[in-house]
Amino acid sequence: MTYHYTPRGVCSRDIAVDVEDGTIRRIEFRGGCHGNLQGISRLVEGMPVEEAIRRLEGIRCGGKPTSCPDQLAKALRESL
């Protein structure tokens, strides 16, 4: 099942998350820096959700209080 999350405070407009049995199967960002977000997506695919959250949560972008990786961690947490 695909879970959609609307990020806040970043350039991306939507994050689609597929999780199966606690493992990330697919991540797709819409909007934002395509190459970087595609790279992040490929790195976390196949990773346990809790591990991805642990690694990504709290990452900031410049002076912003959040980032696309941080928003992905929020999306993953909500998808559980």
Secondary structure as GFF3:
##gff-version 3
##sequence-region A 1 80
A	DSSP	beta_strand	2	5	.	.	.	ID=ss1
A	DSSP	beta_strand	12	20	.	.	.	ID=ss2
A	DSSP	beta_strand	23	31	.	.	.	ID=ss3
A	DSSP	alpha_helix	34	44	.	.	.	ID=ss4
A	DSSP	alpha_helix	49	56	.	.	.	ID=ss5
A	DSSP	alpha_helix	68	79	.	.	.	ID=ss6
###
